[in-house]
Amino acid sequence: MIKLENISKYFGVTTAVDHISFEVKEGETMVLLGTSGCGKTTTLRMINRLIEPSSGIVWVNGENVLTQSPENLRKGIGYVLQHHGLFPHYTIAENIQVVPTLMHWNKEKKMERTRELMNKMQLPFDLFGHLYPRELSGGQQQRVGVARALASFPPVLLMDEPFGALDPVTRSDIRSHLMQLEEFNKKTIILVTHDIQEAFAYGDRICIMHNGTIVQEGPPEELLFHPANEFVSGFLKEQRMQLELKTVRLFHIWDLLPQASVENPATASLSEDNSVWELTDWLTLHSTSAFILNNRTNEVKEIALEGLLQAYKQYKLTSV
């Protein structure tokens, strides 16, 4: 769906991005992770030609982006900025309708889509549609920015530090809400962030960048258990334990889980796609030490907390 081949960007004598390549498959979320100044945002902006590459090729849906006009290219790519980027003199509804208007949608179609997205973003049209950005909170403005990016059903979504300007509580709330939206499950997404927890929560795969290059790229568990070098292991070191518990999922350790025998185990409202972190949270919330769960092949296991943690430790030892 998106492919970067040997992309570089120079600003005078400064190398911002140095011969990087990666591919994002349709429906996948790729996260560009790294410290400030490592080239993440420059890389993102070269995909929709907000910045022109100095060398290399960017492909989107099989087409070289340099063979398309920037205007037509961007109609098929949603873009979410850190500071929402809303037009202050447009109402909330008008902001969401910017791209559909450029695509010459009729009034009824634009209104239907605007109402749908505002409801999904927990901003009912009748209450918020006529307001202006200055009348909304920071979190609400960011939700409008996301709705605007989704308005024309783009298959590709680029997100540049979309929650970075928000306070931790608001950021967590919006993250949780967006991850549950069906709209996001259908998109090919590239997300730029310096927030490690955010990267591991969203990313199917993660590119860790440093000094304009990709240091390591792969699924979260690969970066944790098979770091390419000391930079990667050091970058993740402080949050490693929490990241591991959130990254290791039940399907990773299913065959290692001992069958428990506990009186009155609860039936979990979770699946084997849930993480060890989520499972332990669920056990605590329901004040139980064991639960019954089915996997994808309808195999049923009774799982105790002790066995869950034992299997996690065994998986960790064999993965490192």
Buried (B, 14 or more C-beta within 10 A) or exposed (E): BBBBBEBBBBEEEEBBBBBBEBBBEEEBBBBBBBEEEBBBBBBBBBBBBBBEBBEBBBBBBEEEBEEBEEEEBBBBBBBBBBBBBBEEEBBBBBBBBBBBBEEEBEEEEBBEBBBBBBEBBEBEBEEBBEBBBEEBEBBBBBBBBBBBBBBBEBBBBBBBBBBBBBEEEBBBBBBEBBEEBEBBEEBBBBBBBBBBBBBBBBBBBBBBBBBBBBBBBBEBBBBBBEBBEEBBBEBBEEEEEEBBBBBBBBEBBBEBBBEBEBEEBBEBEBBBEBBBBBBBBBBEEEEBBBBBBEBEEEEEBBBBBEBBBBBBEEBBEEBE
